[in-house]
Amino acid sequence: MGKIDHVDYDSLDKAKNAFIAAGRRTLKFAKKYGFVPDSTLGGSANVFQLDISKFLKKGARNLHITLLPEGLGTADDARPDDLSSKELVKFWHNIGIKTVAVMTNDAASSGMQPVLISLYLPSSEPEIVFSKEFMKGFLDGFVEGCKTVGCVYFSGETPQLKNKIVKGKLDIAGALFGIMPTGVKPISSANLKAGDTIVFVESSGPHENGFTSLRKLAEELKNGYRTKLPSGKEYWSAANAPSVLYTPLIQDILASGIHPTNVEPISGHGWQKLMRPKKNFKYVIENLLPVPEIFKFVEKQLGLQPAEMIKIFNYGVGYAIFTRKESEAKKVVALAKKHGLKAVIAGHVEQSERREVVVPEFNVTLGSENFTLSK
C-alpha cells in the first residue's frame, strides 16, 4: 500500500489565520454602512449588520445592490524568478491592490460603493505559494486597498487543489457586495446621449489587463523582466504598478450632485470599451492624457503604432466618465485632481450610423465590427 496523499492542513490553517487577522484590520472601513461583529469573524459564515436607517429616513423604497465575482487572471506571474525577498514583498503588495481594483473598479463604474469583499485563492501547494513574502506583501496591499475603497475584507477560501492548479502557482479571485449611496440611482449607459462630454482619468500603467502581450515581450527581451526602462525602473516593476482605485472619486462625483451618464473602465479591449453602450454613437477623442512610460517602451520594442496599442492596453486611461454638461466635466476634472489623479476633458459623443471611436491624433477609427461587447 502506498502512502495516503492528503491536504496540507498545517499550511492552509496557518494561511487562514493570517487572512482572518487581515480581515480584522478592515472591520471599521465600511462603518458608514454597518459593521461585522468581531466575535463572528473567522466562522463558517461571517455576519455583516447592514445599517439601513439612513435609507428608511429618506423613504427609499428600494436598495440598489450588487454581487460581483471577478478574477485577477494571470497578472500575478509577470515577474522574474530571481526577485529578492524585499522585491517579492513589493510585488505581492501591488498584486494585493490589483486584486481589490479588479473587483471594486467594475462596481464603481455603476456608482456602487463596495461594502464587503471576499477572496478565493486555490493552489496545489499552499506551503509554497503562501510564503512569508506573499503573506506580508499581499495582505498589506489588500488591506490598504480595502481602506482606500472603504470596504471590509469579509471572508475567503484557500482550498488545496492538487493536480488541478499548476504547481507553484496561485489562482486569485473573489467577489464583492456593494450598495448605492442613499437616494442615488445606479449609473447606466441608457442615459447616454449625443452631445455628452467624455472625461479621461489616468491609469498608473497596465492595471490588470494586457499581460499576455507583456509576458510575451519579456520572453524576447535580452534581460527579460529585469530589462530597464529609460527611467531606470525595471520592466517587471513598471508592468506591475499598483492599480488606481476609482471608488473614492466616483463617490465624490455622486456626492457633488453630478450623475454621470455613463462610466467605462478601460480594461480588456482597450479604448474599444468606450463604445460598449449598444446605441450607435461616435466617440470623438480630441485631447489625450500623458502616456505612461511602460506603454511607450512596449510600443517601441514591439514596433507598434498607437492605433494598435489602444486596442490592447488602456494606454494611460483608466476610466472614461461621461457627463451631460461640459461644466460637470470640468468639475469631474477638478475632483480627480483632489484625489491626486490627472484627468482631461477628452472629447464628446456624436450620433452615428454605427458604434465607433475616432482619435484624430492617431489617425484611427475603431469600429464595432471587431468588438461585439454591448450593454
Backbone torsions as a table, in degrees:
resi	resn	phi	psi	omega
1	MET	NA	134.8	178.1
2	GLY	-81.8	170.4	178.5
3	LYS	-69.5	136.4	-179.6
4	ILE	-71.7	127.5	176.5
5	ASP	-83.9	139.7	-177.2
6	HIS	-150.0	167.2	179.4
7	VAL	-71.3	139.8	-179.9
8	ASP	-84.2	81.2	-176.5
9	TYR	-68.7	-26.0	178.7
10	ASP	-61.3	-48.8	179.1
11	SER	-66.6	-41.1	-178.8
12	LEU	-65.9	-42.4	-179.1
13	ASP	-67.2	-37.4	177.4
14	LYS	-62.3	-43.5	177.9
15	ALA	-66.3	-43.4	-177.4
16	LYS	-60.9	-41.9	178.4
17	ASN	-62.4	-37.2	178.1
18	ALA	-67.8	-38.2	178.2
19	PHE	-67.7	-38.7	177.1
20	ILE	-63.6	-42.1	177.9
21	ALA	-61.9	-38.7	177.5
22	ALA	-65.4	-39.1	177.9
23	GLY	-60.4	-38.8	179.1
24	ARG	-62.7	-28.8	179.0
25	ARG	-70.0	-15.5	-175.5
26	THR	-105.2	0.0	-168.6
27	LEU	-58.4	-28.5	-176.8
28	LYS	-98.1	2.5	-174.6
29	PHE	-69.6	-23.5	-178.6
30	ALA	-117.1	30.9	-174.1
31	LYS	-62.8	-19.1	176.7
32	LYS	-64.1	-26.2	-176.2
33	TYR	-112.1	-4.2	178.6
34	GLY	146.4	-161.5	-178.1
35	PHE	-156.6	162.9	174.8
36	VAL	-107.9	118.4	174.4
37	PRO	-59.4	122.6	-174.1
38	ASP	-56.9	-30.7	-176.4
39	SER	-66.8	-20.1	-177.5
40	THR	-92.6	-13.0	-175.5
41	LEU	-67.0	131.8	-179.5
42	GLY	96.5	-0.1	177.5
43	GLY	-79.5	178.9	178.9
44	SER	-66.5	-28.6	176.9
45	ALA	-143.4	105.9	179.9
46	ASN	-71.4	160.7	-176.0
47	VAL	-123.0	134.4	173.5
48	PHE	-120.4	129.2	179.1
49	GLN	-95.7	102.8	-178.1
50	LEU	-78.1	127.1	179.9
51	ASP	-89.9	107.0	-178.6
52	ILE	-104.1	11.4	-176.8
53	SER	-60.5	-40.6	-179.6
54	LYS	-65.6	-35.5	178.6
55	PHE	-68.4	-39.6	179.6
56	LEU	-66.7	-39.3	179.9
57	LYS	-62.9	-33.5	-180.0
58	LYS	-89.3	3.1	176.4
59	GLY	70.3	28.1	180.0
60	ALA	-66.7	130.6	-180.0
61	ARG	-87.8	-20.6	-178.1
62	ASN	-138.0	151.5	170.1
63	LEU	-107.0	124.1	176.3
64	HIS	-90.8	116.4	-175.9
65	ILE	-129.3	166.9	174.3
66	THR	-139.9	150.5	170.3
67	LEU	-127.9	111.8	-168.0
68	LEU	-125.1	113.2	173.8
69	PRO	-90.6	148.5	179.9
70	GLU	-161.8	156.5	177.5
71	GLY	-128.4	154.4	-179.3
72	LEU	-80.4	-14.9	-178.9
73	GLY	76.1	-135.4	-172.9
74	THR	-111.5	17.4	-177.3
75	ALA	-67.7	-19.2	-172.2
76	ASP	-77.7	-2.8	179.0
77	ASP	-116.2	17.1	178.5
78	ALA	-86.1	74.5	-176.1
79	ARG	-159.3	158.2	176.2
80	PRO	-73.7	161.3	-178.6
81	ASP	-82.7	-9.7	-173.6
82	ASP	-108.7	27.0	178.3
83	LEU	-61.5	139.2	175.0
84	SER	-71.1	169.1	179.1
85	SER	-58.5	-42.0	179.3
86	LYS	-65.0	-41.6	179.3
87	GLU	-66.8	-37.3	178.2
88	LEU	-63.7	-40.6	177.7
89	VAL	-61.3	-43.5	177.9
90	LYS	-62.3	-45.6	179.5
91	PHE	-57.2	-51.2	-176.9
92	TRP	-69.1	-30.7	175.3
93	HIS	-59.3	-46.0	179.7
94	ASN	-66.9	-35.8	176.8
95	ILE	-66.1	-34.9	176.2
96	GLY	-60.5	-43.2	177.8
97	ILE	-67.6	-40.8	178.1
98	LYS	-60.5	-35.9	-179.8
99	THR	-64.8	-40.2	174.8
100	VAL	-65.9	-42.4	-176.0
101	ALA	-62.9	-43.0	-173.3
102	VAL	-62.4	-26.7	177.0
103	MET	-92.7	-49.6	-171.3
104	THR	-72.5	-31.4	179.2
105	ASN	-68.0	-32.9	174.4
106	ASP	-66.1	-45.3	-179.2
107	ALA	-63.9	-40.0	-178.5
108	ALA	-64.7	-25.6	-178.2
109	SER	-65.8	-19.6	174.7
110	SER	-101.5	3.4	179.1
111	GLY	94.4	1.0	-175.9
112	MET	-72.1	138.8	171.3
113	GLN	-95.1	111.1	176.5
114	PRO	-60.7	135.7	179.1
115	VAL	-114.0	-45.3	-179.9
116	LEU	-125.4	142.3	177.7
117	ILE	-136.8	142.2	-178.8
118	SER	-129.2	167.5	-178.3
119	LEU	-128.6	147.8	172.0
120	TYR	-131.8	112.1	-171.5
121	LEU	-128.5	75.4	178.7
122	PRO	-79.2	150.4	177.4
123	SER	-154.1	165.6	175.7
124	SER	-95.2	-25.0	-177.6
125	GLU	-132.6	77.8	-177.3
126	PRO	-59.1	-28.5	-179.4
127	GLU	-67.4	-19.7	178.8
128	ILE	-97.0	-49.6	-173.8
129	VAL	-71.2	-32.9	179.4
130	PHE	-89.8	59.6	179.9
131	SER	-73.5	170.3	179.0
132	LYS	-64.0	-34.3	178.9
133	GLU	-68.2	-40.6	177.1
134	PHE	-62.9	-49.7	-175.2
135	MET	-62.4	-37.3	178.6
136	LYS	-73.6	-54.7	-174.0
137	GLY	-68.9	-53.1	-175.6
138	PHE	-61.9	-47.7	-176.8
139	LEU	-67.6	-39.3	176.7
140	ASP	-63.7	-41.9	178.9
141	GLY	-66.3	-41.0	-179.4
142	PHE	-65.3	-43.9	178.3
143	VAL	-64.6	-41.5	177.3
144	GLU	-59.3	-42.5	178.0
145	GLY	-63.1	-42.9	178.1
146	CYS	-60.5	-40.8	180.0
147	LYS	-64.6	-44.0	-179.8
148	THR	-61.7	-43.6	-177.1
149	VAL	-77.3	-35.5	-178.0
150	GLY	93.6	44.8	-179.9
151	CYS	-134.1	162.8	-178.2
152	VAL	-99.8	130.5	170.1
153	TYR	-75.4	109.7	-162.7
154	PHE	-98.8	-41.4	-174.9
155	SER	-162.9	172.9	178.7
156	GLY	-172.6	173.7	178.9
157	GLU	-145.4	135.7	-178.0
158	THR	-128.5	63.2	-175.5
159	PRO	-71.2	149.2	171.6
160	GLN	-94.8	118.1	-178.6
161	LEU	-116.3	81.7	-178.1
162	LYS	-63.9	137.7	178.3
163	ASN	65.4	10.6	177.8
164	LYS	-118.6	-22.6	175.8
165	ILE	-116.4	139.8	179.3
166	VAL	-55.4	134.5	-178.4
167	LYS	-57.8	136.1	178.4
168	GLY	79.5	-0.6	-178.5
169	LYS	-110.9	163.6	-176.7
170	LEU	-134.3	132.9	172.5
171	ASP	-92.0	133.7	-177.3
172	ILE	-118.8	116.0	179.1
173	ALA	-148.1	173.3	179.3
174	GLY	-178.4	-167.3	-179.9
175	ALA	-154.3	159.7	176.1
176	LEU	-137.6	155.1	171.3
177	PHE	-111.4	128.3	-179.4
178	GLY	-133.3	164.3	-176.3
179	ILE	-143.1	145.9	175.6
180	MET	-77.1	144.5	176.4
181	PRO	-58.6	156.8	-178.0
182	THR	-53.9	126.5	173.6
183	GLY	76.0	10.3	-178.4
184	VAL	-114.8	131.2	178.2
185	LYS	-83.6	151.3	178.4
186	PRO	-59.6	148.5	175.5
187	ILE	-73.7	131.8	-177.4
188	SER	-139.4	136.2	179.1
189	SER	-69.6	-7.9	175.9
190	ALA	-62.0	-20.1	-179.3
191	ASN	-89.6	-4.1	-177.5
192	LEU	-67.5	137.7	179.9
193	LYS	-138.6	158.0	172.5
194	ALA	-60.6	138.9	-177.5
195	GLY	99.9	-12.6	178.0
196	ASP	-66.5	154.0	-178.6
197	THR	-99.4	144.6	-179.1
198	ILE	-111.2	125.7	174.4
199	VAL	-109.0	129.1	172.9
200	PHE	-96.5	134.1	174.4
201	VAL	-115.9	135.5	-171.2
202	GLU	-62.9	155.0	167.9
203	SER	-104.0	169.7	176.5
204	SER	-97.3	-5.7	-175.4
205	GLY	154.9	-147.2	-177.0
206	PRO	-65.9	-16.9	-173.0
207	HIS	57.2	-118.4	-176.2
208	GLU	-110.9	12.4	-172.7
209	ASN	-128.5	157.6	177.6
210	GLY	87.8	10.4	-173.3
211	PHE	-75.7	-17.9	173.2
212	THR	-62.5	-45.0	178.4
213	SER	-69.9	-38.9	-178.6
214	LEU	-66.4	-39.2	178.3
215	ARG	-68.3	-40.3	179.7
216	LYS	-61.7	-42.1	178.4
217	LEU	-63.2	-39.8	-179.5
218	ALA	-58.4	-34.5	179.3
219	GLU	-66.5	-26.3	-175.9
220	GLU	-93.3	-18.1	-179.5
221	LEU	-75.3	140.2	-177.2
222	LYS	-56.0	-43.4	-179.1
223	ASN	-103.9	17.1	175.8
224	GLY	53.8	-137.4	-179.2
225	TYR	-66.3	-16.9	179.3
226	ARG	-83.0	-2.5	179.9
227	THR	-58.5	135.8	-179.0
228	LYS	-93.1	136.8	173.4
229	LEU	-79.7	167.3	179.9
230	PRO	-51.5	-31.1	-179.7
231	SER	-75.2	-13.6	-176.2
232	GLY	101.1	-14.3	178.5
233	LYS	-71.4	140.8	-179.8
234	GLU	-78.3	150.7	-174.2
235	TYR	-54.5	-46.2	-177.1
236	TRP	-62.2	-37.6	-178.1
237	SER	-69.8	-42.2	179.6
238	ALA	-67.2	-39.7	-178.9
239	ALA	-66.9	-30.8	-175.8
240	ASN	-105.3	26.7	176.0
241	ALA	-56.8	142.2	-179.5
242	PRO	-60.0	136.6	-177.9
243	SER	-70.3	152.6	174.5
244	VAL	-74.3	136.2	176.4
245	LEU	-101.6	113.8	-169.7
246	TYR	-94.2	-5.2	-177.7
247	THR	-54.7	-48.3	-179.0
248	PRO	-59.2	-37.8	178.4
249	LEU	-65.2	-47.6	-179.1
250	ILE	-62.3	-40.1	179.5
251	GLN	-66.1	-36.5	176.5
252	ASP	-67.3	-38.5	177.8
253	ILE	-61.9	-46.9	179.2
254	LEU	-64.3	-40.6	-179.9
255	ALA	-66.0	-25.0	179.9
256	SER	-77.5	-7.8	-179.3
257	GLY	98.9	-4.0	176.9
258	ILE	-85.7	130.9	175.9
259	HIS	-117.9	99.4	-177.7
260	PRO	-54.5	146.1	177.3
261	THR	-81.5	-12.3	174.2
262	ASN	-174.5	152.7	171.5
263	VAL	-138.0	128.5	179.1
264	GLU	-123.1	119.5	169.2
265	PRO	-70.6	128.7	179.6
266	ILE	-90.0	92.6	-175.1
267	SER	-121.2	-122.1	177.0
268	GLY	-57.6	143.1	-175.7
269	HIS	81.3	0.7	176.8
270	GLY	56.7	-139.8	-175.3
271	TRP	-70.6	-9.6	173.9
272	GLN	-60.5	-23.8	-179.8
273	LYS	-61.9	-20.4	177.4
274	LEU	-57.6	-32.6	-176.3
275	MET	-98.3	27.6	178.2
276	ARG	-66.6	-34.7	175.0
277	PRO	-54.8	138.5	-171.8
278	LYS	-75.3	-12.4	178.3
279	LYS	-71.0	153.4	179.5
280	ASN	-81.1	99.8	178.9
281	PHE	-129.7	153.8	171.3
282	LYS	-107.3	126.4	-179.5
283	TYR	-104.3	104.9	-174.4
284	VAL	-95.4	117.7	-176.8
285	ILE	-105.7	113.1	-174.2
286	GLU	-110.3	-23.5	-179.0
287	ASN	-126.3	137.1	-173.5
288	LEU	-118.2	155.7	173.2
289	LEU	-87.9	159.6	173.2
290	PRO	-58.9	142.5	-178.5
291	VAL	-92.8	123.5	179.0
292	PRO	-56.1	148.6	-175.8
293	GLU	-55.5	-37.8	-176.9
294	ILE	-58.1	-37.0	-178.9
295	PHE	-73.8	-38.8	177.4
296	LYS	-63.5	-37.4	178.4
297	PHE	-65.0	-48.7	179.8
298	VAL	-61.0	-43.6	-179.6
299	GLU	-57.8	-45.0	-178.9
300	LYS	-69.7	-44.5	-176.7
301	GLN	-65.6	-36.1	-178.0
302	LEU	-92.4	-5.4	179.6
303	GLY	66.3	36.1	-178.3
304	LEU	-96.3	160.4	172.8
305	GLN	-99.5	156.0	177.3
306	PRO	-51.9	-34.4	179.3
307	ALA	-58.6	-34.8	178.4
308	GLU	-80.3	-36.5	-178.7
309	MET	-62.0	-41.4	-175.2
310	ILE	-74.3	-8.4	173.7
311	LYS	-84.1	-20.0	-175.4
312	ILE	-107.5	-45.7	-172.1
313	PHE	-112.3	167.5	174.6
314	ASN	-75.6	-17.9	173.9
315	TYR	52.4	38.3	175.9
316	GLY	97.8	-1.2	-179.3
317	VAL	-115.2	113.5	-179.6
318	GLY	-90.1	-36.4	-176.4
319	TYR	-138.8	142.4	169.6
320	ALA	-115.8	121.6	-177.9
321	ILE	-115.1	125.3	-176.5
322	PHE	-103.6	134.8	178.5
323	THR	-129.0	156.6	179.9
324	ARG	-72.7	-39.1	-175.3
325	LYS	-115.6	149.6	176.7
326	GLU	-67.5	-30.7	177.9
327	SER	-63.8	-35.1	176.1
328	GLU	-68.8	-39.2	178.7
329	ALA	-60.9	-41.2	178.7
330	LYS	-63.2	-36.8	179.0
331	LYS	-68.9	-36.6	176.5
332	VAL	-62.2	-42.5	177.8
333	VAL	-60.2	-41.8	179.7
334	ALA	-66.4	-40.1	179.4
335	LEU	-67.5	-36.9	176.6
336	ALA	-61.6	-42.8	178.5
337	LYS	-59.9	-38.7	177.4
338	LYS	-59.0	-31.9	179.7
339	HIS	-92.5	10.6	178.2
340	GLY	76.0	24.2	-177.0
341	LEU	-116.3	138.2	174.2
342	LYS	-79.6	138.0	177.0
343	ALA	-145.7	157.3	-178.2
344	VAL	-149.1	145.5	171.2
345	ILE	-73.1	105.5	-167.9
346	ALA	-88.1	-31.0	-176.5
347	GLY	174.9	-153.2	-174.9
348	HIS	-150.4	170.7	-178.2
349	VAL	-105.9	135.0	177.5
350	GLU	-125.2	151.6	172.9
351	GLN	-66.9	147.1	-176.8
352	SER	-152.6	168.2	176.2
353	GLU	-85.9	-10.6	177.5
354	ARG	-153.1	170.4	175.6
355	ARG	-81.4	130.4	178.6
356	GLU	-160.6	154.8	175.1
357	VAL	-116.6	126.1	-177.7
358	VAL	-116.4	124.2	179.3
359	VAL	-124.0	91.5	-176.6
360	PRO	-55.5	-38.2	-177.4
361	GLU	-62.0	-31.8	178.2
362	PHE	-94.8	-2.5	-177.7
363	ASN	54.7	48.2	-174.7
364	VAL	-137.1	144.8	170.6
365	THR	-125.4	122.8	176.5
366	LEU	-97.2	116.9	-179.6
367	GLY	-97.9	164.8	-176.3
368	SER	-83.8	-1.3	-178.4
369	GLU	-63.6	-26.1	177.4
370	ASN	-109.5	14.6	-179.9
371	PHE	-135.8	103.4	-171.2
372	THR	-97.0	-8.3	179.5
373	LEU	-67.2	141.7	174.9
374	SER	-157.2	159.6	178.5
375	LYS	-143.8	NA	NA
